[in-house]
Amino acid sequence: MKKILVTGASGFVGSFLVEECLRRNLQVYAGVRKTSSRKYLQDERTRFLEMDFSDKNLLKEQMQRERFDYIIHNAGVVSAPKLEDYWRVNFEYPKNLTEALAGCAPAKFTFISSLAAYGPASSEDLTDFLKEEDTPKPINTYGKSKLATEQHLAGLQDLPYIIIRPAGVYGPREQEIFTFFKLLDRHMEGYIGFRRQHLTFIYVKDLARVVVDATLSQHTHKAYFVSDGQYYSQWDLGKVAKDIIKKPTLRFHVPLTLVRAVAWLMERMGKGDGKYPALNLEKVRILESLNWKCDLQPLKEDMNFKPEYTLEQGIAEAIQWYKKEGWM
Ligand SMILES: NC(=O)c1ccc[n+]([C@@H]2O[C@H](COP(=O)([O-])OP(=O)(O)OC[C@H]3O[C@@H](n4cnc5c(N)ncnc54)[C@H](OP(=O)(O)O)[C@@H]3O)[C@@H](O)[C@H]2O)c1
């Protein structure tokens, strides 16, 4: 049985990666912290490896001892109270892990990056989409930290790596897009800005499937954008969810200039304690970006990728889960 390590296993994407690896009969090691919740890691076949990515000696000792056949490095921060957290967790930690793999490299090291590493495609020409050959232009620290790790990996010719850049991931256990669904459930349909965005999404089970496909494939030293191949406006997302939730809503739009002003103010006020506010200018830059379309051709060619879930099916399954769990 091949051994696979999934880091960040306790999180939303990580817990689905663990399930997918178990489904493929791999011997799964869930990389977690001492403090991590194991709520979604209940399958008794799952083994645990407590990791501290800041401890280089311990990492080295663990990697030498376990000699994993495959590693999916999924641990990361998508939203952090301090900007330096992005650099520490999304760049320094994966770098420490790759250094610990000297002399015991797995057959594949899969890094979960993000579309944000490239930044959005053109907001002027909405037929444009992100392509591998484009020059990456990340617009926030999160994207910059992911890109830095991609560039670090590109310099490691001896490590058979693959980079996965998912679009917005949604599904059961997810907490950010969920807040939008929860508001709809409470009869509030709120949008920021008035301009149509071209957003891209991937259902978490489809993502997990293609990440494991890529990890087990012969392909190395390559990067793939992942979405369901469609694009949606913010109103499409609302309409699909509303059709499932089936509650009347009060629709309102908050002007982007107002959100930008509040974010600016919150950043100024938060400077003293070194913390970055939940609403900040980095988030506003994402809200301002109109075009997140990306090229799926390499993924289709190399992995024969075809999503199993439409947005309607994915949101229906997610909302069913949120209701069952009492989240809404
Ligand atoms: N969600 C999306 O839409 C999306 C889109 C593109 C890419 N991604 C990428 O997918 C990966 C997973 O994201 P997610 O949405 O599943 O986020 P999540 O639910 O917040 O999970 C993050 C995971 O990383 C672990 N982690 C965070 N900080 C850590 C640290 N300092 N040391 C060790 N482990 C740490 C967390 O462990 P604890 O449970 O102990 O905190 C958790 O297991 C990330 O790399 C993210 O950048 C996500």
The ligand as a Gaussian input file, in Angstrom:
#p B3LYP/6-31G(d) Opt

LIG

0 1
 N      -11.010000      27.463000      -0.042000
 C      -10.713000      27.949000      -1.221000
 O      -11.552000      28.532000      -1.921000
 C       -9.313000      27.773000      -1.784000
 C       -9.060000      28.191000      -3.094000
 C       -7.789000      28.035000      -3.622000
 C       -6.790000      27.451000      -2.864000
 N       -7.057000      27.067000      -1.581000
 C       -5.960000      26.462000      -0.806000
 O       -6.393000      25.217000      -0.283000
 C       -5.725000      24.942000       0.955000
 C       -6.757000      24.574000       2.004000
 O       -7.643000      25.671000       2.183000
 P       -9.014000      25.504000       2.975000
 O      -10.019000      26.360000       2.287000
 O       -9.306000      24.078000       3.219000
 O       -8.628000      26.245000       4.340000
 P       -8.916000      25.783000       5.865000
 O      -10.222000      25.108000       5.978000
 O       -8.671000      27.013000       6.656000
 O       -7.769000      24.730000       6.154000
 C       -6.436000      25.131000       6.312000
 C       -5.623000      23.970000       6.824000
 O       -4.266000      24.407000       6.944000
 C       -3.850000      24.205000       8.291000
 N       -2.979000      25.274000       8.764000
 C       -3.248000      26.600000       8.807000
 N       -2.242000      27.258000       9.408000
 C       -1.317000      26.316000       9.761000
 C       -0.070000      26.364000      10.431000
 N        0.442000      27.514000      10.880000
 N        0.586000      25.207000      10.632000
 C        0.062000      24.032000      10.216000
 N       -1.111000      23.911000       9.579000
 C       -1.800000      25.051000       9.354000
 C       -5.116000      24.220000       9.129000
 O       -4.876000      23.518000      10.348000
 P       -5.724000      23.812000      11.684000
 O       -7.033000      23.092000      11.499000
 O       -4.904000      23.292000      12.772000
 O       -5.916000      25.312000      11.731000
 C       -6.073000      23.497000       8.209000
 O       -5.930000      22.116000       8.292000
 C       -4.931000      26.199000       1.306000
 O       -3.584000      26.010000       0.967000
 C       -5.556000      27.268000       0.426000
 O       -4.651000      28.299000       0.106000
 C       -8.299000      27.198000      -1.026000

